[in-house]
Amino acid sequence: MTDNILDIQDLRLSFRSHGGVTEVLHGVSLSVAPEERVALVGESGSGKSVTARAVLGLLQSQRSAQITGRILFEGRDLASLSGANRRKLRGTKMSMIFQDPVSSLNPLFRIEDQFREVLRRSERSADMRRTREVAGKLLRDVSIDDPERVLASFPFQLSGGMNQRVMIAMALVNEPSLLIADEPGTALDVTVQDQTLKLMRKLADDRRAAVFFISHNLGVVREFSNRLYVIYQGRIVESGPTGSIFDDPRHPYTKALLAAVPRITRAGIPEIEESPEAFSAPCEIHETAGVAA
C-alpha cells in the first residue's frame, strides 16, 4: 500500500491515426506525497499536459489513445474505476486549475451558476443560497473583496487575473486532496502571475492539499515546488529536490533548460546562454540527490 497521494507507474501513451501510431509517453513514473508540491518541467510537446490529462481520466475515453501502466490515486488504481466514478473524482478529491482562465470558464453562465455545478458534485441538493455561502467565503480567501458582484458577473465581465482567482476558488470548493495546476497564470502578465502563484501556494498549504504543478517556467518552479521532475520527449530524465537540481543538474537536457534562462547583464540586457552539450541521444531515468524518479 502506497503512502503517496498520487503514484504514476510506467505510464505509456500512444495515439493511433491514419499515419500510424505515435508514441507520446515512454514509461513515465513519478509520485506526489500528501501536502507536497511537485513540479513536472519540460518544453512544449515534452508530454507534461498529456500526463496530467491521463491522471484526470480525460484520455481513457478516446478510442485513438492506447494507455498502459498504472495511475494510483490514494492507493486506488484509476483504471479499475468506471467512467462515472472517475468523473466523480474530478472536482471533488482532485481538482484542475487550467492555464487560460477565460477560455476555461463558460462564457454563457454567471460565475455563481458555475460554482453551483461544482458544489453539486459533493452536495447534490446545493441551492443558490448554499452556493453563495460557500463561494463567497472562497472568493474572499482568494482576496476578492466584492464576491457578490463577481458571483453575479459573466466571465467576460471580469479581468484575466480575477478569472484566475475565481478558478482557484472553484478548484477548492470540495476540499480536494490533490490540485493539478497546468501552467496557471501563463496567460496573465508577470505581476498578476506572481500574485496568483503565491496565493495558490498559501491556499494549498492552509488546506493541506498536495499540488502537481506543470510548467515550463523554471523561475516559477524554483519558488513553488518542493520536488521536481524533468521530462524530455515523453521520458523522465531527472528528478529530485528542487534546490538540488537547480544547484547541481546532472542530465544534459536539464542543464540546457537552466542555461536557456535569461540572465541580466550589467548593461541590463538579457543574456541567454546555450548549452554546448547534446541531448538528442535516448534519455534514461536519472537520480538526483538520492531521490529516484
C-alpha positions as CSV (number, residue, x, y, z in Angstrom):
1,M,0.0,0.0,0.0
2,T,1.5,3.3,-1.1
3,D,1.6,6.3,1.2
4,N,1.6,8.7,-1.8
5,I,-1.5,10.5,-2.8
6,L,-0.5,10.0,-6.5
7,D,1.6,7.3,-8.0
8,I,2.2,7.0,-11.7
9,Q,4.0,3.8,-12.6
10,D,5.5,3.1,-16.1
11,L,2.8,5.2,-17.9
12,R,3.0,4.7,-21.6
13,L,0.7,6.6,-24.1
14,S,0.3,6.4,-27.8
15,F,-2.2,7.7,-30.3
16,R,-3.4,5.8,-33.4
17,S,-4.0,7.8,-36.6
18,H,-4.2,7.2,-40.3
19,G,-0.5,7.8,-40.4
20,G,0.2,5.1,-37.9
21,V,1.0,5.0,-34.1
22,T,2.6,8.0,-32.4
23,E,4.2,7.3,-29.0
24,V,3.9,10.2,-26.6
25,L,4.9,8.9,-23.2
26,H,7.6,6.3,-22.7
27,G,7.3,4.8,-19.2
28,V,6.7,7.9,-17.1
29,S,6.9,7.2,-13.3
30,L,6.5,9.8,-10.6
31,S,4.9,10.3,-7.3
32,V,3.3,13.1,-5.1
33,A,3.1,12.7,-1.4
34,P,0.3,14.3,0.7
35,E,0.8,18.1,1.1
36,E,3.8,18.0,-1.2
37,R,4.2,20.5,-4.1
38,V,5.7,18.6,-7.1
39,A,6.6,20.1,-10.4
40,L,6.8,18.5,-13.9
41,V,9.0,20.6,-16.1
42,G,9.8,20.5,-19.8
43,E,9.4,22.3,-23.1
44,S,6.2,22.4,-25.1
45,G,5.4,19.0,-26.6
46,S,7.5,17.1,-24.0
47,G,4.5,15.3,-22.5
48,K,3.6,17.4,-19.5
49,S,0.0,18.2,-20.2
50,V,-1.0,14.7,-21.5
51,T,0.4,13.3,-18.3
52,A,-2.0,15.5,-16.3
53,R,-4.9,14.6,-18.6
54,A,-4.2,10.9,-18.1
55,V,-4.3,11.4,-14.3
56,L,-7.7,13.1,-14.7
57,G,-9.0,10.3,-16.9
58,L,-9.6,12.6,-19.8
59,L,-7.8,10.4,-22.3
60,Q,-9.2,7.0,-21.4
61,S,-12.4,7.5,-23.3
62,Q,-10.6,8.4,-26.6
63,R,-10.6,5.4,-28.9
64,S,-7.4,6.6,-30.5
65,A,-5.5,6.6,-27.3
66,Q,-3.6,3.5,-26.0
67,I,-2.6,3.7,-22.4
68,T,-0.6,1.2,-20.3
69,G,0.9,1.4,-16.8
70,R,-0.8,2.3,-13.5
71,I,-2.1,5.5,-12.1
72,L,-2.8,5.2,-8.3
73,F,-4.7,7.9,-6.5
74,E,-4.9,7.5,-2.7
75,G,-3.9,3.9,-3.3
76,R,-6.7,3.1,-5.8
77,D,-5.9,2.2,-9.4
78,L,-7.8,4.6,-11.5
79,A,-8.0,2.1,-14.4
80,S,-10.2,-0.1,-12.2
81,L,-12.8,2.7,-11.8
82,S,-15.8,3.2,-14.0
83,G,-16.1,6.3,-16.1
84,A,-18.7,7.6,-13.8
85,N,-16.5,7.2,-10.7
86,R,-13.6,8.8,-12.4
87,R,-15.7,11.8,-13.3
88,K,-16.9,11.9,-9.7
89,L,-13.3,12.2,-8.5
90,R,-12.7,15.2,-10.7
91,G,-13.8,18.3,-8.9
92,T,-14.0,16.5,-5.6
93,K,-10.9,14.6,-4.5
94,M,-8.8,16.1,-7.3
95,S,-9.2,19.4,-9.0
96,M,-7.7,21.1,-12.0
97,I,-6.5,24.7,-12.4
98,F,-6.2,25.4,-16.1
99,Q,-3.7,27.6,-18.0
100,D,-6.2,30.1,-19.5
101,P,-8.9,31.1,-17.1
102,V,-11.0,33.0,-19.6
103,S,-11.4,30.0,-22.0
104,S,-11.8,27.5,-19.2
105,L,-14.9,29.2,-17.8
106,N,-18.2,29.0,-19.6
107,P,-18.9,32.5,-21.1
108,L,-22.7,31.8,-21.2
109,F,-23.2,31.3,-17.4
110,R,-22.7,33.6,-14.5
111,I,-19.9,32.7,-12.0
112,E,-22.4,31.7,-9.3
113,D,-24.0,29.2,-11.7
114,Q,-20.6,27.6,-12.4
115,F,-19.8,27.5,-8.7
116,R,-23.1,25.7,-8.1
117,E,-22.3,23.0,-10.7
118,V,-19.0,22.3,-9.0
119,L,-20.5,22.2,-5.5
120,R,-23.2,19.8,-6.6
121,R,-20.6,17.2,-7.2
122,S,-20.4,16.7,-3.4
123,E,-23.7,18.3,-2.3
124,R,-26.3,17.3,-4.8
125,S,-29.0,19.3,-3.2
126,A,-27.0,22.6,-3.0
127,D,-29.2,25.5,-3.8
128,M,-28.2,29.1,-4.8
129,R,-28.2,30.2,-1.1
130,R,-25.7,27.5,-0.2
131,T,-23.7,28.2,-3.3
132,R,-23.3,31.9,-2.4
133,E,-22.3,31.0,1.2
134,V,-19.6,28.6,0.1
135,A,-18.4,30.6,-2.9
136,G,-18.5,33.9,-1.1
137,K,-16.1,32.6,1.6
138,L,-13.7,31.1,-1.0
139,L,-13.7,34.3,-3.1
140,R,-12.7,36.2,0.0
141,D,-10.0,33.7,0.6
142,V,-8.5,34.5,-2.8
143,S,-8.6,38.2,-2.0
144,I,-11.7,39.2,-3.8
145,D,-13.3,41.9,-1.7
146,D,-16.7,42.1,-3.6
147,P,-17.8,38.5,-4.1
148,E,-21.4,39.4,-4.6
149,R,-20.5,41.4,-7.7
150,V,-18.2,38.7,-9.0
151,L,-20.8,35.9,-8.5
152,A,-23.4,37.9,-10.4
153,S,-20.9,38.5,-13.3
154,F,-20.2,36.6,-16.5
155,P,-16.5,35.7,-17.1
156,F,-16.1,38.3,-19.9
157,Q,-17.0,41.0,-17.4
158,L,-14.0,40.2,-15.2
159,S,-10.3,40.7,-15.8
160,G,-8.0,37.8,-16.5
161,G,-6.5,38.0,-13.1
162,M,-9.9,38.0,-11.5
163,N,-11.0,35.0,-13.5
164,Q,-7.8,33.1,-12.5
165,R,-8.7,33.8,-8.8
166,V,-12.2,32.5,-9.5
167,M,-10.8,29.3,-11.0
168,I,-8.6,28.8,-7.9
169,A,-11.5,29.3,-5.6
170,M,-13.7,26.9,-7.7
171,A,-11.0,24.3,-7.6
172,L,-11.1,24.4,-3.7
173,V,-14.9,24.1,-3.4
174,N,-15.0,20.4,-2.5
175,E,-11.8,20.4,-0.4
176,P,-9.6,18.3,-2.8
177,S,-6.6,16.4,-1.5
178,L,-4.8,17.0,-4.9
179,L,-4.6,20.1,-7.0
180,I,-3.4,19.7,-10.6
181,A,-2.2,23.0,-12.0
182,D,-1.4,23.2,-15.7
183,E,0.7,26.3,-16.4
184,P,-1.5,28.5,-14.2
185,G,-1.2,32.2,-14.8
186,T,0.8,31.8,-18.0
187,A,-1.9,33.8,-20.0
188,L,-1.5,36.7,-17.5
189,D,1.1,39.4,-17.1
190,V,4.1,38.7,-14.9
191,T,2.9,40.6,-11.9
192,V,-0.5,39.0,-11.8
193,Q,1.0,35.6,-12.4
194,D,3.3,36.0,-9.4
195,Q,0.4,37.1,-7.2
196,T,-1.6,34.1,-8.4
197,L,1.1,31.6,-7.6
198,K,1.8,33.0,-4.2
199,L,-2.0,32.8,-3.4
200,M,-2.3,29.3,-4.8
201,R,0.7,28.1,-2.6
202,K,-0.8,29.7,0.5
203,L,-4.2,28.2,0.0
204,A,-2.8,24.8,-0.7
205,D,-0.7,24.9,2.4
206,D,-3.6,26.2,4.5
207,R,-5.8,23.3,3.3
208,R,-3.0,20.8,3.4
209,A,-3.6,19.9,-0.3
210,A,-0.9,18.4,-2.5
211,V,-0.1,20.1,-5.8
212,F,1.0,18.6,-9.0
213,F,2.4,21.6,-10.8
214,I,3.1,21.6,-14.6
215,S,5.2,24.3,-16.0
216,H,8.0,25.3,-18.5
217,N,8.9,28.3,-16.3
218,L,11.9,27.4,-14.3
219,G,11.9,30.6,-12.2
220,V,8.3,29.9,-11.1
221,V,9.1,26.2,-10.4
222,R,12.1,27.1,-8.2
223,E,9.9,29.3,-6.0
224,F,6.9,27.0,-5.9
225,S,7.8,23.3,-5.8
226,N,9.5,21.1,-3.2
227,R,10.4,18.4,-5.7
228,L,11.0,18.4,-9.4
229,Y,10.7,16.0,-12.3
230,V,12.2,16.9,-15.7
231,I,10.5,15.4,-18.8
232,Y,12.1,15.2,-22.3
233,Q,10.4,13.6,-25.3
234,G,8.0,11.7,-23.0
235,R,10.6,10.4,-20.6
236,I,11.5,11.5,-17.1
237,V,15.2,12.2,-17.3
238,E,15.9,13.7,-13.9
239,S,14.2,14.1,-10.6
240,G,15.0,15.2,-7.0
241,P,14.6,18.1,-4.6
242,T,14.1,21.3,-6.5
243,G,17.0,23.1,-4.9
244,S,19.4,20.2,-5.6
245,I,18.5,20.0,-9.3
246,F,19.0,23.8,-9.7
247,D,22.3,23.7,-7.8
248,D,23.7,20.6,-9.4
249,P,21.8,19.4,-12.6
250,R,23.0,16.1,-13.9
251,H,21.3,15.5,-17.2
252,P,22.3,17.4,-20.3
253,Y,18.7,18.4,-21.0
254,T,18.3,19.8,-17.5
255,K,21.5,21.7,-18.0
256,A,20.3,23.1,-21.3
257,L,16.9,24.2,-19.8
258,L,18.7,26.0,-17.0
259,A,21.3,27.6,-19.4
260,A,18.4,28.9,-21.5
261,V,17.0,31.0,-18.7
262,P,17.7,34.7,-19.5
263,R,20.3,36.3,-17.2
264,I,20.5,40.1,-16.8
265,T,23.9,41.6,-17.6
266,R,25.4,44.7,-16.1
267,A,24.1,46.6,-19.1
268,G,20.6,45.4,-18.2
269,I,20.3,43.4,-21.4
270,P,19.1,39.8,-21.0
271,E,21.8,37.3,-21.8
272,I,20.9,33.8,-22.9
273,E,23.5,31.1,-22.7
274,E,23.3,28.0,-24.9
275,S,24.4,24.6,-23.5
276,P,27.2,23.0,-25.6
277,E,26.1,19.5,-24.6
278,A,24.0,17.5,-26.9
279,F,21.0,15.6,-25.5
280,S,19.5,14.1,-28.6
281,A,20.5,10.6,-27.5
282,P,17.9,8.4,-25.8
283,C,17.3,9.6,-22.3
284,E,17.3,7.4,-19.2
285,I,15.7,7.9,-15.8
286,H,18.2,9.8,-13.7
287,E,18.5,10.2,-10.0
288,T,19.4,13.4,-8.2
289,A,20.5,13.8,-4.6
290,G,19.4,10.2,-3.9
291,V,15.8,10.7,-5.0
292,A,14.7,8.2,-7.6
293,A,12.3,9.2,-10.5
